[in-house]
């Protein structure tokens, strides 16, 4: 099998996670800040509680119900901006109430 054109390849960043048992109701980081600009980012609530997500520690961007997952494909939804992405240094935070099981996970695919 021959390789296809690899002028643009993807990388897989380290998964970010926070266990439901560590939630406190105050804003806490879910892993580390972004060090690569995402092409695709996956938010996966594997906990037994609703998890609100914030990027500023004040306003909620989206609340994920228990068991909900969301795939944000920034390339497919780019409109006229071919390099539509999320800023480097963005940190995802939650002020979810303590849960009893699971974790909230964020997975990032980026262009190399």
C-alpha positions in Angstrom: 0.0 0.0 0.0 1.4 3.4 -0.9 1.3 6.5 1.3 -1.0 9.3 0.1 0.1 12.9 -0.1 1.5 13.8 3.3 2.0 17.5 2.8 -0.3 18.0 5.7 -0.3 15.5 8.6 -2.0 15.4 12.0 -0.7 15.0 15.4 -2.4 13.6 18.5 -2.0 15.7 21.7 -2.0 14.2 25.2 -5.5 13.7 26.5 -6.7 16.1 29.1 -8.9 14.7 31.9 -10.4 15.5 35.4 -12.0 12.8 37.5 -15.5 13.4 38.7 -14.5 12.7 42.3 -12.1 15.8 42.1 -14.9 18.2 41.1 -15.6 20.8 43.9 -18.1 23.3 42.5 -15.3 25.9 42.1 -13.5 26.4 38.8 -10.8 23.8 38.2 -8.7 23.1 35.1 -9.3 20.0 33.0 -5.7 19.1 32.2 -3.3 21.7 30.7 -3.7 24.6 28.4 -3.6 24.0 24.6 0.0 23.9 23.2 -1.2 23.1 19.7 -4.0 24.6 17.6 -6.7 22.0 17.3 -8.1 20.8 14.0 -10.6 18.5 15.8 -11.3 18.6 19.5 -13.4 16.0 21.3 -15.2 16.7 24.6 -16.4 13.5 26.4 -18.3 13.6 29.7 -17.8 10.0 31.0 -19.0 11.1 34.5 -22.3 10.7 36.3 -22.9 14.5 36.7 -23.4 17.5 34.4 -20.2 19.3 33.6 -20.2 23.0 32.6 -17.2 24.1 30.6 -15.7 27.6 30.7 -12.6 29.2 29.1 -12.5 32.3 31.3 -13.5 30.9 34.8 -16.6 33.2 34.8 -18.9 32.3 31.9 -20.1 28.8 30.9 -19.6 28.0 27.3 -21.5 24.7 27.3 -22.8 22.3 29.8 -22.4 18.6 29.1 -25.0 16.2 30.4 -23.7 13.0 32.0 -22.6 10.7 29.2 -22.6 13.4 26.5 -19.8 13.7 24.0 -19.2 16.5 21.4 -16.9 16.5 18.4 -15.9 20.0 17.2 -14.4 19.7 13.7 -12.9 23.1 13.1 -11.8 22.4 9.6 -15.3 21.2 8.5 -16.9 24.3 10.1 -14.4 26.9 9.0 -16.5 29.0 6.7 -14.1 31.2 4.8 -11.2 30.8 7.4 -9.2 27.8 6.3 -7.1 27.9 9.5 -10.1 28.3 11.9 -8.9 27.1 15.3 -8.8 27.7 19.0 -6.0 29.9 20.5 -2.9 28.4 22.0 -3.0 28.7 25.8 -6.7 28.2 26.0 -7.5 26.3 29.3 -10.8 24.5 29.8 -12.3 24.8 33.2 -15.2 23.3 35.1 -17.1 24.1 38.2 -19.1 20.9 38.2 -20.4 19.4 41.5 -18.6 16.4 42.8 -19.5 13.2 41.1 -19.0 9.5 42.1 -17.6 8.0 38.9 -15.9 8.6 35.6 -14.0 11.6 34.2 -14.4 14.4 31.8 -11.9 14.1 28.9 -10.7 16.4 26.1 -8.9 15.0 23.1 -7.1 17.1 20.5 -6.1 16.4 16.9 -3.9 19.1 15.4 -2.2 19.8 12.1 1.6 19.4 12.0 
